[in-house]
Amino acid sequence: MRDAFSAETNSRAVVLVEGISDQAAVATLAYRHGRDLVTESVAIVPMGGATNIGHFLDRFGPRGMNVRLAGLCDAAEETDFRRGLERGGLGSGLSRLDMEELGFYVCEADLEEELIRALGTSAVEAIIETQREGGAFRSFQRQPAQRGRPLEAQIHRFMGTLSGRKIRYARLMVEALDLSRVPRPLDRVLAHV
């Protein structure tokens, strides 16, 4: 994957995502659709959090390189994205539909949750087993803070408990998806570029 500097100097389109796990998911879906984003000059740029969108819009948006833009954020960061788009000169009083018309999509609640819902908990548990983390997951489920929580919530939290795990599982979950069940925000952000 190219970094933001390479993207800045070579891309015709940029997909802004909050972090590396989102980047991995978008890149994996592109690959599954037979797209070569490098050849297409499309960069997927992790911003290190939604609050950094203004900086990246300054670089890639109408006041910067003016490349085709798209983006993906979590529901909790929708306001940051909306404000950033408005400050970046891409509209005012933007609704979620307006953001989508610009190519910016919101995940409910985040991309991992969307992927877990699309695959179903049984399929995600099977992926966890293939990674030889089934025992670790069952131990995690027995922790007092996890007892009584819905399975989806336990899986979601488990993925965030070890450095690099979210990135690995984002890729694995997208690889396992039936392409007719891709979460809408993920599908649409890729289609926009």
DRENMAR-998935 format. One record per residue (C-alpha): residue number from 1; x negated, z negated, y negated. Coordinates in Angstrom, 1 decimal. Example, Ala and Ser with C-alpha at 12.3 -4.5 7.8 and 13.67 -1.06 7.14 Angstrom:
BEGIN
atom num->1; east->-12.3; up->-7.8; north->4.5 .
atom num->2; east->-13.7; up->-7.1; north->1.1 .
% end
This chain:
BEGIN
atom num->1; east->0.0; up->0.0; north->0.0 .
atom num->2; east->-1.2; up->0.8; north->-3.5 .
atom num->3; east->-1.5; up->-1.9; north->-6.1 .
atom num->4; east->0.1; up->-2.0; north->-9.5 .
atom num->5; east->-3.0; up->-0.4; north->-11.1 .
atom num->6; east->-2.9; up->2.6; north->-8.8 .
atom num->7; east->0.9; up->2.8; north->-9.3 .
atom num->8; east->0.3; up->2.8; north->-13.1 .
atom num->9; east->-2.0; up->5.8; north->-13.0 .
atom num->10; east->-0.5; up->7.9; north->-10.3 .
atom num->11; east->3.2; up->7.4; north->-9.7 .
atom num->12; east->6.3; up->9.3; north->-10.7 .
atom num->13; east->8.5; up->6.4; north->-9.7 .
atom num->14; east->8.1; up->2.7; north->-9.3 .
atom num->15; east->10.2; up->0.2; north->-7.3 .
atom num->16; east->9.9; up->-3.3; north->-8.8 .
atom num->17; east->10.3; up->-6.1; north->-6.3 .
atom num->18; east->9.9; up->-9.8; north->-6.6 .
atom num->19; east->7.3; up->-10.3; north->-3.9 .
atom num->20; east->5.3; up->-9.0; north->-1.1 .
atom num->21; east->8.0; up->-9.6; north->1.6 .
atom num->22; east->10.3; up->-7.4; north->-0.4 .
atom num->23; east->7.6; up->-4.8; north->-0.7 .
atom num->24; east->7.1; up->-4.8; north->3.1 .
atom num->25; east->10.8; up->-4.4; north->3.7 .
atom num->26; east->11.2; up->-1.4; north->1.3 .
atom num->27; east->8.0; up->0.2; north->2.7 .
atom num->28; east->9.2; up->-0.2; north->6.3 .
atom num->29; east->12.6; up->1.2; north->5.6 .
atom num->30; east->11.0; up->4.2; north->3.8 .
atom num->31; east->8.8; up->4.8; north->6.9 .
atom num->32; east->11.8; up->4.5; north->9.2 .
atom num->33; east->13.6; up->7.2; north->7.1 .
atom num->34; east->10.5; up->9.4; north->7.5 .
atom num->35; east->9.5; up->9.1; north->3.9 .
atom num->36; east->5.9; up->9.1; north->2.8 .
atom num->37; east->6.0; up->7.2; north->-0.5 .
atom num->38; east->2.3; up->7.8; north->-1.2 .
atom num->39; east->2.8; up->11.6; north->-0.9 .
atom num->40; east->6.0; up->11.3; north->-3.0 .
atom num->41; east->4.1; up->9.3; north->-5.6 .
atom num->42; east->6.4; up->6.3; north->-5.4 .
atom num->43; east->4.9; up->2.9; north->-5.7 .
atom num->44; east->6.5; up->-0.4; north->-4.6 .
atom num->45; east->5.2; up->-3.0; north->-6.9 .
atom num->46; east->5.5; up->-6.8; north->-6.2 .
atom num->47; east->5.8; up->-8.6; north->-9.6 .
atom num->48; east->5.0; up->-12.1; north->-8.5 .
atom num->49; east->8.5; up->-13.2; north->-9.3 .
atom num->50; east->11.5; up->-11.9; north->-11.3 .
atom num->51; east->10.5; up->-13.6; north->-14.5 .
atom num->52; east->7.6; up->-11.1; north->-14.8 .
atom num->53; east->9.9; up->-8.1; north->-15.0 .
atom num->54; east->9.4; up->-7.8; north->-18.8 .
atom num->55; east->5.7; up->-7.2; north->-18.3 .
atom num->56; east->6.3; up->-4.5; north->-15.7 .
atom num->57; east->9.0; up->-2.8; north->-17.7 .
atom num->58; east->6.6; up->-2.7; north->-20.6 .
atom num->59; east->4.1; up->-0.9; north->-18.4 .
atom num->60; east->6.4; up->1.4; north->-16.5 .
atom num->61; east->9.6; up->1.7; north->-18.5 .
atom num->62; east->10.5; up->3.8; north->-21.6 .
atom num->63; east->8.0; up->2.0; north->-23.8 .
atom num->64; east->5.2; up->2.5; north->-21.3 .
atom num->65; east->4.7; up->5.3; north->-18.7 .
atom num->66; east->8.4; up->6.1; north->-18.7 .
atom num->67; east->8.5; up->6.7; north->-14.9 .
atom num->68; east->11.6; up->6.6; north->-12.8 .
atom num->69; east->12.4; up->3.0; north->-12.1 .
atom num->70; east->14.3; up->1.0; north->-9.5 .
atom num->71; east->14.3; up->-2.6; north->-8.5 .
atom num->72; east->15.4; up->-5.3; north->-6.2 .
atom num->73; east->16.1; up->-9.0; north->-6.9 .
atom num->74; east->17.7; up->-12.1; north->-5.5 .
atom num->75; east->21.1; up->-13.2; north->-6.8 .
atom num->76; east->19.5; up->-16.2; north->-8.4 .
atom num->77; east->17.2; up->-13.9; north->-10.5 .
atom num->78; east->19.9; up->-11.5; north->-11.6 .
atom num->79; east->19.9; up->-12.9; north->-15.1 .
atom num->80; east->16.2; up->-12.5; north->-15.4 .
atom num->81; east->16.4; up->-8.9; north->-14.4 .
atom num->82; east->19.4; up->-8.2; north->-16.7 .
atom num->83; east->17.5; up->-9.8; north->-19.7 .
atom num->84; east->14.4; up->-7.9; north->-18.8 .
atom num->85; east->16.2; up->-4.6; north->-18.6 .
atom num->86; east->17.9; up->-5.2; north->-21.9 .
atom num->87; east->14.7; up->-6.3; north->-23.7 .
atom num->88; east->12.9; up->-3.3; north->-22.1 .
atom num->89; east->15.2; up->-0.9; north->-23.9 .
atom num->90; east->17.3; up->0.1; north->-20.9 .
atom num->91; east->20.7; up->-1.0; north->-22.2 .
atom num->92; east->22.6; up->-4.0; north->-23.6 .
atom num->93; east->25.4; up->-6.2; north->-22.2 .
atom num->94; east->24.5; up->-4.9; north->-18.8 .
atom num->95; east->26.9; up->-5.7; north->-15.9 .
atom num->96; east->25.8; up->-5.6; north->-12.3 .
atom num->97; east->27.3; up->-2.1; north->-12.0 .
atom num->98; east->25.3; up->-1.0; north->-15.1 .
atom num->99; east->22.1; up->-2.4; north->-13.5 .
atom num->100; east->22.9; up->-0.4; north->-10.3 .
atom num->101; east->23.3; up->2.8; north->-12.3 .
atom num->102; east->19.8; up->2.1; north->-13.6 .
atom num->103; east->18.6; up->1.7; north->-10.0 .
atom num->104; east->18.4; up->-2.2; north->-10.0 .
atom num->105; east->20.1; up->-3.9; north->-7.1 .
atom num->106; east->20.9; up->-7.6; north->-6.4 .
atom num->107; east->20.7; up->-9.2; north->-2.9 .
atom num->108; east->23.2; up->-11.9; north->-2.0 .
atom num->109; east->21.5; up->-14.5; north->-1.9 .
atom num->110; east->18.1; up->-12.8; north->-1.1 .
atom num->111; east->16.8; up->-10.0; north->1.0 .
atom num->112; east->16.0; up->-12.2; north->4.0 .
atom num->113; east->19.6; up->-13.4; north->4.1 .
atom num->114; east->20.8; up->-9.9; north->3.8 .
atom num->115; east->18.6; up->-8.8; north->6.7 .
atom num->116; east->19.6; up->-11.8; north->8.9 .
atom num->117; east->23.3; up->-11.0; north->8.3 .
atom num->118; east->22.8; up->-7.3; north->9.0 .
atom num->119; east->21.0; up->-8.0; north->12.3 .
atom num->120; east->22.9; up->-11.1; north->13.4 .
atom num->121; east->21.4; up->-14.3; north->14.4 .
atom num->122; east->20.9; up->-13.4; north->18.1 .
atom num->123; east->18.8; up->-10.4; north->17.2 .
atom num->124; east->16.7; up->-12.4; north->14.7 .
atom num->125; east->16.2; up->-15.1; north->17.3 .
atom num->126; east->15.0; up->-12.4; north->19.7 .
atom num->127; east->12.5; up->-11.2; north->17.1 .
atom num->128; east->11.3; up->-14.8; north->16.7 .
atom num->129; east->10.8; up->-15.0; north->20.5 .
atom num->130; east->8.8; up->-11.7; north->20.5 .
atom num->131; east->6.4; up->-13.3; north->17.9 .
atom num->132; east->5.9; up->-16.3; north->20.3 .
atom num->133; east->7.5; up->-18.6; north->17.7 .
atom num->134; east->10.6; up->-19.6; north->19.7 .
atom num->135; east->9.2; up->-23.0; north->20.5 .
atom num->136; east->8.2; up->-23.6; north->16.9 .
atom num->137; east->11.7; up->-22.5; north->15.7 .
atom num->138; east->13.4; up->-24.9; north->18.2 .
atom num->139; east->11.2; up->-27.8; north->17.0 .
atom num->140; east->12.0; up->-26.8; north->13.4 .
atom num->141; east->15.8; up->-27.0; north->14.2 .
atom num->142; east->15.4; up->-30.5; north->15.5 .
atom num->143; east->14.0; up->-31.8; north->12.2 .
atom num->144; east->16.5; up->-34.2; north->10.5 .
atom num->145; east->16.9; up->-31.9; north->7.4 .
atom num->146; east->17.8; up->-29.0; north->9.7 .
atom num->147; east->20.3; up->-30.6; north->12.0 .
atom num->148; east->23.9; up->-29.6; north->11.4 .
atom num->149; east->22.9; up->-26.7; north->9.1 .
atom num->150; east->24.3; up->-23.2; north->10.1 .
atom num->151; east->21.9; up->-21.2; north->12.3 .
atom num->152; east->21.6; up->-18.5; north->9.6 .
atom num->153; east->20.3; up->-21.1; north->7.1 .
atom num->154; east->17.9; up->-22.5; north->9.7 .
atom num->155; east->16.4; up->-19.1; north->10.4 .
atom num->156; east->16.2; up->-18.3; north->6.7 .
atom num->157; east->14.4; up->-21.6; north->6.0 .
atom num->158; east->12.1; up->-21.2; north->9.0 .
atom num->159; east->10.8; up->-17.9; north->7.7 .
atom num->160; east->9.6; up->-19.5; north->4.5 .
atom num->161; east->7.8; up->-22.4; north->6.2 .
atom num->162; east->4.4; up->-20.7; north->6.9 .
atom num->163; east->2.3; up->-18.6; north->4.6 .
atom num->164; east->2.8; up->-14.9; north->5.5 .
atom num->165; east->5.7; up->-15.4; north->7.8 .
atom num->166; east->8.3; up->-14.0; north->5.4 .
atom num->167; east->6.2; up->-10.8; north->5.0 .
atom num->168; east->5.8; up->-10.4; north->8.7 .
atom num->169; east->9.5; up->-11.0; north->9.4 .
atom num->170; east->10.7; up->-8.8; north->6.6 .
atom num->171; east->8.9; up->-5.9; north->8.3 .
atom num->172; east->10.0; up->-6.8; north->11.8 .
atom num->173; east->13.7; up->-7.2; north->10.8 .
atom num->174; east->13.8; up->-3.9; north->9.0 .
atom num->175; east->12.1; up->-2.3; north->12.1 .
atom num->176; east->14.9; up->-3.7; north->14.3 .
atom num->177; east->17.8; up->-2.7; north->12.0 .
atom num->178; east->20.3; up->-0.1; north->13.1 .
atom num->179; east->19.9; up->2.4; north->10.2 .
atom num->180; east->23.7; up->2.4; north->9.8 .
atom num->181; east->23.6; up->-1.3; north->9.0 .
atom num->182; east->20.9; up->-1.5; north->6.3 .
atom num->183; east->21.9; up->-4.0; north->3.6 .
atom num->184; east->23.3; up->-2.1; north->0.7 .
atom num->185; east->20.8; up->-3.2; north->-2.0 .
atom num->186; east->17.8; up->-2.3; north->0.2 .
atom num->187; east->19.3; up->1.1; north->1.2 .
atom num->188; east->20.3; up->1.9; north->-2.4 .
atom num->189; east->17.0; up->0.9; north->-4.1 .
atom num->190; east->15.1; up->3.3; north->-1.8 .
atom num->191; east->17.7; up->6.1; north->-2.3 .
atom num->192; east->17.3; up->5.8; north->-6.0 .
atom num->193; east->13.7; up->7.0; north->-6.0 .
% end
